[in-house]
Amino acid sequence: MTILWIFVVHWYTSLFFQTFFLHRYVSHGMFKMSKSTERIFFVLTFIFQGSSFLNPRAYGILHRLHHAHSDTIDDPHSPAQTGNIIRMNFVTFSRYWSILKGDANHGEYEKGIPKWERFEKFTNKFLIRVLFIGLYVGLYATFATTAWQYLLLPIHIFMGPIHGSIVNWFGHKAGYRNYYSLKDNSKNTLPIDLLMMGELYQNNHHKEPTSPNFGKRWFEIDIGYLLYRMLKMIKVVY
C-alpha cells in the first residue's frame, strides 16, 4: 500500500503546482505573489513535477496560444485538429519544444510571464531528469510489493504531460457545457472535479479565462480555487 500512497501524493502535489503556479499564475496572472515567493514556487514546482517538469515560460506561451486559437488549426493541443490523443501529444510536445528552443518570437504571448533563466537552464538538463527517474525507480524497488504496481512508474515519470493530456483531451472532447455561445469545443468533463483540482471545468474556464474560480454552478467544486483562497488568507498570494 505504501507505493499507492506515494502515487496519490505525487499525483496531487504535481497537479497542484501545475494548476496553481503554471496555469493560474504564470499563464493567466490570476493573482500576485512576491518575487521571493515566486521563486519558491519555481523550486517546488520543479521538485514535485520532477522528471516531467514543465518550463514555466514555454508552458505559459503554449497555454496562451491555446486560448487565443482554441480548437482551430493554430491551437497547439486540440482534439478537433489532431484526431487522437497520441497525435495531440506529439503536436503539443513539438510546439512546446519549439518554444523552449526559442525558434520564434512570441511577442504578446510572452508578456508578463515570470522568468528565472539560470534556474530554468538547470532544470532543463537531461541528467536532472534522469536522476529523478532513478529516484522513482528506487522508491518502487523499496516499496512496491507486487509486480503490477510497477505499471504506475511511467505515470510518475511523465506526470506533468499526463495531467495536461487529460485536461486538453477530455476537456474539449467529453462532458457538458454551461456556455454554448463559445465557438470552441470546451466542456466541463466532471460534475465535481476532485480528480484534476478544477482543471476539467474547461467550458467555464474558456468563458472567463482570468477568473480564479473555474466552478460556476453550485455543484462545481474547484479544489484549486479553494486552495487559492486559503493561500490568499495567509498572505502567500494577494
N, C-alpha and C positions, 0 to 999 in steps of 0.2 A: 504493500500500500504506500510505502514511502515515496516510490518513484511517481505514483499518481498524484500525490500531494505536491511534489516538486513540479510536475507538469502543470497543475492548476495554478500554482503560484507564479510560474514563469508566464503562462498564458495571460493572466490578468495584469501582472506588472508590466510586461511588454506592451500589452494593449493600452494600459493607462497612459504610458508615455507617448504612444503613438497618437492616441486621440486627443490627449490634453496638450502636449507640447508641440508635436509635429503638425497636427491638424488644426486644433483650435487656436493655438498661439502663433506658431510660425506661419501657417498658410493664411489664416484669416484675421489675426490680430484681435481676437475677441476680448482680450483683457491685456493688462500690462504687468510687467514684473521688473524688478531692479536688475541691473547688469550682473551683479553677483549671483542673484537667484537664477537668472537666465543661464549662466554658465554652470551652475549646479545641475540644472535640468539637462543641459548638454551632456554632462558626465553621466548622470543617472540614466538617461535615455540610451546612451552607449552601453552602459553596464547591463541593463535589463533587456535590451534588444540583442546584445551580444554579437554573435556571428552574422546576424541579419540586420545589423544597424543600418538605418536609412539616413543618408546625409540630409540634414535639415534644409539646406538651400535647394538641393535637387528635388526633395520631396515637395517643398513649398511651391516651386515653379511648376512642377508636374501637376499638382493639385489645382493651382490657379488656371492652368491651361484646360484642365478638365471642366471646371465651372464655366469658363469662357466659351467652350466649344462642346458642351455636353451632348453626347450621343451623335455628334457629327463626324465627318471624316477626319477632323483635326483633333478629336478627343483622344488623348493618349491611352485611355483604358475604357473602352465602351463595348459591351456585349453586342450592341447593334451593329458595330462595324467589324467585329473580329470573328463572330460565329461560334467560337467555343472558348472555354476558359484557358486552355493551354495556349491558344493563339493570342488571346488577350494579354496573358502574362508575358509572352515573348515580345509583343509590341510595347508593353509598358516598360519592360526592362531595357529595351533598345532606346526608348526615349529618355529614360532615367539615366542610362549610361552616357548618352549624348550630352545631356545637361551637365553631368558630373565632369565630363572632359572639357566642357566649355566650348563645344563645337559651334555654338550660335549665341548671338546676343539676344537675351530675352526681355530686355528693356523694362517695360512697366510691370511685367510679371514677377520681376525680381525685387521691385521696390519695397523697402521696409523689412525684407527678410533678414533675421539676425544671422551674423556670421562669426565664426571663430576659426579662422583659416588654419592656424597651426594645429589646433586640436583636430579639426576635420581631416587634415592631411594625415595625421597619425592614425585616426580611426579607419581610414580607407585602405590601410596596408593589408595585403593578403595574409601576411604572417599573423596579424592580430586576429583575423577571423579564424585561422587555423587553430590558434591557441584556445579560442572559445569552444571550437568544436571538440578539441581534446578534453576540455573541462567537462563538456556534456557527456562524452563517451566515458570519462572517468566516473561520473555520477551514476551512469547506468551500470557500469561494471561493479560498482559498490553496492547499489541499492536495488537494482532490478532482480526480481525473484522468479520471473517466468519469461520465456523467450518472446511471447507476444508483446511484452512491454517495450521491447526494442523497436517496435513499429512506430512508437511515439518519438523516437530520436530524430528522424528527419524533420518533424514539426518543430522541435526545438531549434534545429539548425537554420530553418527558413521561416521562423516565426513572424517577423515583420511583413515580408511579402505575402505570407499566407493570410494574415489579417486583412491586408489590402485587397487580396483576391476575393475574399468572402464578401467584403463590402462592395467592391466595384462590380462584381458579377451579380450577386443576388439583389443588391440594392438598385439595380437597373434591369432586373430580369423577373423577379417574383415578388408578389405582395399586393398591397392596396395603396390607393392614392387619396390624399386629402385635398390636393390641389391639381385638378385636371387641366387647369389653364396653362400649366408649364408645357413647353414644347418638347422637353426631353422625356426619357422613359423612366425617370427616377420613381422609386416605390419605397414604401415602408414595409420591409420584409416581415418583421415580427411585431405583434401587438404589444408585447412587453419585451424590450430588448435588453435582457440581462447578459446575454452571451457576448455582445460586442459593445457594451457600455454606451448605447445610444447611436452608434455609427450606422445601424441599419434603418434609421429613420431618414432615408435619403430623400424622399419626396419633400418632407418638411424642411430638411437642410437646404435643398436646392431652392426652395421658395424664399427662405430667409437665411442666406449663407453666413451672415455675420452674427446671428443670434446664438448665444452660448447654450441655449436650451433647445435640443433637437426634438423634444417631445412637445406636441401641441394639443393632443386630446387627453382627457383625464386619465386614460389607462396607459398612455405612452410615457413610461418611466425612463428617463435618461440618466443613467448612473454617472456618466461623465459630468453632467451638469450638477448633480448633487455633490460630487467631489469638488468641483469648481467653487460652489457656494461655501463649502467647508474651508477650502484654502483661502478664499477671499475673506471669510470671517476671521481667520487667524492672521490675515495680512501677508500671506505668502505672495498673493497676486492682488491687483487692485484695478 
